Amino acid sequence: MYAIIKTGGKQYKVAQGDVLRVEKLEKNPGDKLSFDALMFSDGESTVIGTPEVSGVSVSATVLQQGKGAKIMIYKYKAKKNVRKKQGHRQLYTEIKIDGINR
C-alpha cells in the first residue's frame, strides 16, 4: 500500500515506515503531521484524486530538522574579471510516515 503526497512543491511516493527528507517545515521534533493524498494504491486498485483523494490522508511524525550538504556556486563573466563564489546548505525536515489512513 502506498500513496503520493505533495509538500514543499514536490511530490513523494510514501509507504508506512518510510523516512524521508522534505523541504523545511516549521515543526518541532516529535510533532505529528497530516498530508492529503494525491494518489492512493492498495495493491489491487489505484485511485487518482482531482486534486486530492477524498477520505485518504497520510500521517507522519517529525524526526529532526537539519541542513543538507554544502554546494558551491561559481559565477563567472568572461573578459570582465568578475568571479563570484557562493555556498548554500538547504534546510530540511526529516519525517517518518506512521500510516496511510482511509
Biotite code that builds the C-alpha atoms (Angstrom):
import biotite.structure as struc

atoms = struc.array([
    struc.Atom([0.000, 0.000, 0.000], chain_id="A", res_id=1, res_name="MET", atom_name="CA", element="C"),
    struc.Atom([1.396, 3.388, -0.961], chain_id="A", res_id=2, res_name="TYR", atom_name="CA", element="C"),
    struc.Atom([0.314, 6.966, -1.558], chain_id="A", res_id=3, res_name="ALA", atom_name="CA", element="C"),
    struc.Atom([1.676, 10.040, -3.275], chain_id="A", res_id=4, res_name="ILE", atom_name="CA", element="C"),
    struc.Atom([1.775, 13.233, -1.206], chain_id="A", res_id=5, res_name="ILE", atom_name="CA", element="C"),
    struc.Atom([2.773, 16.799, -2.015], chain_id="A", res_id=6, res_name="LYS", atom_name="CA", element="C"),
    struc.Atom([4.786, 19.084, 0.259], chain_id="A", res_id=7, res_name="THR", atom_name="CA", element="C"),
    struc.Atom([7.231, 21.883, -0.413], chain_id="A", res_id=8, res_name="GLY", atom_name="CA", element="C"),
    struc.Atom([6.320, 21.972, -4.104], chain_id="A", res_id=9, res_name="GLY", atom_name="CA", element="C"),
    struc.Atom([7.455, 18.368, -4.618], chain_id="A", res_id=10, res_name="LYS", atom_name="CA", element="C"),
    struc.Atom([5.656, 15.032, -4.748], chain_id="A", res_id=11, res_name="GLN", atom_name="CA", element="C"),
    struc.Atom([6.781, 11.937, -2.827], chain_id="A", res_id=12, res_name="TYR", atom_name="CA", element="C"),
    struc.Atom([5.765, 8.272, -3.067], chain_id="A", res_id=13, res_name="LYS", atom_name="CA", element="C"),
    struc.Atom([5.397, 7.037, 0.519], chain_id="A", res_id=14, res_name="VAL", atom_name="CA", element="C"),
    struc.Atom([4.537, 3.827, 2.343], chain_id="A", res_id=15, res_name="ALA", atom_name="CA", element="C"),
    struc.Atom([4.193, 3.069, 6.038], chain_id="A", res_id=16, res_name="GLN", atom_name="CA", element="C"),
    struc.Atom([7.548, 3.186, 7.847], chain_id="A", res_id=17, res_name="GLY", atom_name="CA", element="C"),
    struc.Atom([9.346, 5.322, 5.225], chain_id="A", res_id=18, res_name="ASP", atom_name="CA", element="C"),
    struc.Atom([11.751, 8.019, 6.417], chain_id="A", res_id=19, res_name="VAL", atom_name="CA", element="C"),
    struc.Atom([12.254, 10.935, 4.051], chain_id="A", res_id=20, res_name="LEU", atom_name="CA", element="C"),
    struc.Atom([13.642, 14.445, 3.921], chain_id="A", res_id=21, res_name="ARG", atom_name="CA", element="C"),
    struc.Atom([11.274, 17.164, 2.763], chain_id="A", res_id=22, res_name="VAL", atom_name="CA", element="C"),
    struc.Atom([11.607, 20.929, 2.459], chain_id="A", res_id=23, res_name="GLU", atom_name="CA", element="C"),
    struc.Atom([11.767, 22.656, 5.844], chain_id="A", res_id=24, res_name="LYS", atom_name="CA", element="C"),
    struc.Atom([8.504, 22.666, 7.803], chain_id="A", res_id=25, res_name="LEU", atom_name="CA", element="C"),
    struc.Atom([8.026, 24.846, 10.887], chain_id="A", res_id=26, res_name="GLU", atom_name="CA", element="C"),
    struc.Atom([7.546, 21.922, 13.279], chain_id="A", res_id=27, res_name="LYS", atom_name="CA", element="C"),
    struc.Atom([9.467, 20.582, 16.263], chain_id="A", res_id=28, res_name="ASN", atom_name="CA", element="C"),
    struc.Atom([10.807, 17.025, 16.586], chain_id="A", res_id=29, res_name="PRO", atom_name="CA", element="C"),
    struc.Atom([8.032, 14.729, 17.812], chain_id="A", res_id=30, res_name="GLY", atom_name="CA", element="C"),
    struc.Atom([5.203, 16.777, 16.256], chain_id="A", res_id=31, res_name="ASP", atom_name="CA", element="C"),
    struc.Atom([2.549, 14.947, 14.237], chain_id="A", res_id=32, res_name="LYS", atom_name="CA", element="C"),
    struc.Atom([1.701, 15.923, 10.648], chain_id="A", res_id=33, res_name="LEU", atom_name="CA", element="C"),
    struc.Atom([-1.045, 15.001, 8.216], chain_id="A", res_id=34, res_name="SER", atom_name="CA", element="C"),
    struc.Atom([-0.848, 15.185, 4.410], chain_id="A", res_id=35, res_name="PHE", atom_name="CA", element="C"),
    struc.Atom([-3.612, 14.793, 1.828], chain_id="A", res_id=36, res_name="ASP", atom_name="CA", element="C"),
    struc.Atom([-3.017, 12.007, -0.700], chain_id="A", res_id=37, res_name="ALA", atom_name="CA", element="C"),
    struc.Atom([-2.864, 12.911, -4.402], chain_id="A", res_id=38, res_name="LEU", atom_name="CA", element="C"),
    struc.Atom([-2.944, 9.221, -5.350], chain_id="A", res_id=39, res_name="MET", atom_name="CA", element="C"),
    struc.Atom([-3.565, 6.028, -3.398], chain_id="A", res_id=40, res_name="PHE", atom_name="CA", element="C"),
    struc.Atom([-2.949, 2.368, -4.246], chain_id="A", res_id=41, res_name="SER", atom_name="CA", element="C"),
    struc.Atom([-3.629, -0.669, -2.073], chain_id="A", res_id=42, res_name="ASP", atom_name="CA", element="C"),
    struc.Atom([-2.156, -3.232, -4.491], chain_id="A", res_id=43, res_name="GLY", atom_name="CA", element="C"),
    struc.Atom([-5.500, -4.156, -6.077], chain_id="A", res_id=44, res_name="GLU", atom_name="CA", element="C"),
    struc.Atom([-6.875, -0.799, -7.146], chain_id="A", res_id=45, res_name="SER", atom_name="CA", element="C"),
    struc.Atom([-5.485, 2.683, -7.719], chain_id="A", res_id=46, res_name="THR", atom_name="CA", element="C"),
    struc.Atom([-7.386, 5.899, -7.019], chain_id="A", res_id=47, res_name="VAL", atom_name="CA", element="C"),
    struc.Atom([-6.216, 9.188, -8.510], chain_id="A", res_id=48, res_name="ILE", atom_name="CA", element="C"),
    struc.Atom([-7.536, 12.364, -6.897], chain_id="A", res_id=49, res_name="GLY", atom_name="CA", element="C"),
    struc.Atom([-8.719, 15.551, -8.531], chain_id="A", res_id=50, res_name="THR", atom_name="CA", element="C"),
    struc.Atom([-6.641, 17.113, -6.941], chain_id="A", res_id=51, res_name="PRO", atom_name="CA", element="C"),
    struc.Atom([-6.758, 15.024, -3.711], chain_id="A", res_id=52, res_name="GLU", atom_name="CA", element="C"),
    struc.Atom([-8.298, 11.642, -2.956], chain_id="A", res_id=53, res_name="VAL", atom_name="CA", element="C"),
    struc.Atom([-11.222, 12.189, -0.614], chain_id="A", res_id=54, res_name="SER", atom_name="CA", element="C"),
    struc.Atom([-11.072, 10.278, 2.652], chain_id="A", res_id=55, res_name="GLY", atom_name="CA", element="C"),
    struc.Atom([-7.381, 9.358, 2.408], chain_id="A", res_id=56, res_name="VAL", atom_name="CA", element="C"),
    struc.Atom([-4.681, 11.039, 4.479], chain_id="A", res_id=57, res_name="SER", atom_name="CA", element="C"),
    struc.Atom([-1.098, 10.238, 5.410], chain_id="A", res_id=58, res_name="VAL", atom_name="CA", element="C"),
    struc.Atom([0.069, 10.713, 8.997], chain_id="A", res_id=59, res_name="SER", atom_name="CA", element="C"),
    struc.Atom([3.717, 11.387, 9.827], chain_id="A", res_id=60, res_name="ALA", atom_name="CA", element="C"),
    struc.Atom([5.996, 12.314, 12.741], chain_id="A", res_id=61, res_name="THR", atom_name="CA", element="C"),
    struc.Atom([8.830, 14.851, 12.598], chain_id="A", res_id=62, res_name="VAL", atom_name="CA", element="C"),
    struc.Atom([12.153, 13.212, 13.483], chain_id="A", res_id=63, res_name="LEU", atom_name="CA", element="C"),
    struc.Atom([14.570, 16.132, 13.156], chain_id="A", res_id=64, res_name="GLN", atom_name="CA", element="C"),
    struc.Atom([15.421, 19.421, 11.476], chain_id="A", res_id=65, res_name="GLN", atom_name="CA", element="C"),
    struc.Atom([18.708, 19.772, 9.646], chain_id="A", res_id=66, res_name="GLY", atom_name="CA", element="C"),
    struc.Atom([20.854, 21.177, 6.863], chain_id="A", res_id=67, res_name="LYS", atom_name="CA", element="C"),
    struc.Atom([21.895, 19.322, 3.737], chain_id="A", res_id=68, res_name="GLY", atom_name="CA", element="C"),
    struc.Atom([25.389, 19.069, 2.286], chain_id="A", res_id=69, res_name="ALA", atom_name="CA", element="C"),
    struc.Atom([27.058, 22.263, 1.148], chain_id="A", res_id=70, res_name="LYS", atom_name="CA", element="C"),
    struc.Atom([27.006, 23.002, -2.561], chain_id="A", res_id=71, res_name="ILE", atom_name="CA", element="C"),
    struc.Atom([29.231, 25.616, -4.169], chain_id="A", res_id=72, res_name="MET", atom_name="CA", element="C"),
    struc.Atom([28.006, 28.048, -6.810], chain_id="A", res_id=73, res_name="ILE", atom_name="CA", element="C"),
    struc.Atom([30.510, 29.750, -9.100], chain_id="A", res_id=74, res_name="TYR", atom_name="CA", element="C"),
    struc.Atom([29.575, 32.712, -11.280], chain_id="A", res_id=75, res_name="LYS", atom_name="CA", element="C"),
    struc.Atom([31.950, 33.959, -13.966], chain_id="A", res_id=76, res_name="TYR", atom_name="CA", element="C"),
    struc.Atom([31.814, 36.628, -16.655], chain_id="A", res_id=77, res_name="LYS", atom_name="CA", element="C"),
    struc.Atom([34.349, 36.294, -19.434], chain_id="A", res_id=78, res_name="ALA", atom_name="CA", element="C"),
    struc.Atom([36.815, 39.176, -20.050], chain_id="A", res_id=79, res_name="LYS", atom_name="CA", element="C"),
    struc.Atom([35.374, 41.254, -17.181], chain_id="A", res_id=80, res_name="LYS", atom_name="CA", element="C"),
    struc.Atom([37.454, 39.934, -14.242], chain_id="A", res_id=81, res_name="ASN", atom_name="CA", element="C"),
    struc.Atom([34.185, 39.094, -12.468], chain_id="A", res_id=82, res_name="VAL", atom_name="CA", element="C"),
    struc.Atom([34.206, 35.932, -10.391], chain_id="A", res_id=83, res_name="ARG", atom_name="CA", element="C"),
    struc.Atom([31.875, 35.090, -7.530], chain_id="A", res_id=84, res_name="LYS", atom_name="CA", element="C"),
    struc.Atom([31.882, 32.050, -5.254], chain_id="A", res_id=85, res_name="LYS", atom_name="CA", element="C"),
    struc.Atom([28.874, 31.303, -3.082], chain_id="A", res_id=86, res_name="GLN", atom_name="CA", element="C"),
    struc.Atom([27.920, 28.374, -0.839], chain_id="A", res_id=87, res_name="GLY", atom_name="CA", element="C"),
    struc.Atom([24.472, 27.069, 0.059], chain_id="A", res_id=88, res_name="HIS", atom_name="CA", element="C"),
    struc.Atom([23.070, 24.497, 2.519], chain_id="A", res_id=89, res_name="ARG", atom_name="CA", element="C"),
    struc.Atom([19.408, 23.608, 2.034], chain_id="A", res_id=90, res_name="GLN", atom_name="CA", element="C"),
    struc.Atom([17.282, 23.275, 5.172], chain_id="A", res_id=91, res_name="LEU", atom_name="CA", element="C"),
    struc.Atom([15.208, 20.098, 5.514], chain_id="A", res_id=92, res_name="TYR", atom_name="CA", element="C"),
    struc.Atom([12.821, 18.314, 7.850], chain_id="A", res_id=93, res_name="THR", atom_name="CA", element="C"),
    struc.Atom([13.178, 14.563, 8.292], chain_id="A", res_id=94, res_name="GLU", atom_name="CA", element="C"),
    struc.Atom([9.836, 12.807, 8.742], chain_id="A", res_id=95, res_name="ILE", atom_name="CA", element="C"),
    struc.Atom([8.707, 9.217, 9.340], chain_id="A", res_id=96, res_name="LYS", atom_name="CA", element="C"),
    struc.Atom([5.471, 8.000, 7.772], chain_id="A", res_id=97, res_name="ILE", atom_name="CA", element="C"),
    struc.Atom([3.286, 6.466, 10.512], chain_id="A", res_id=98, res_name="ASP", atom_name="CA", element="C"),
    struc.Atom([0.459, 5.234, 8.309], chain_id="A", res_id=99, res_name="GLY", atom_name="CA", element="C"),
    struc.Atom([-1.969, 5.772, 5.475], chain_id="A", res_id=100, res_name="ILE", atom_name="CA", element="C"),
    struc.Atom([-5.483, 6.390, 6.783], chain_id="A", res_id=101, res_name="ASN", atom_name="CA", element="C"),
    struc.Atom([-8.586, 5.544, 4.747], chain_id="A", res_id=102, res_name="ARG", atom_name="CA", element="C"),
])
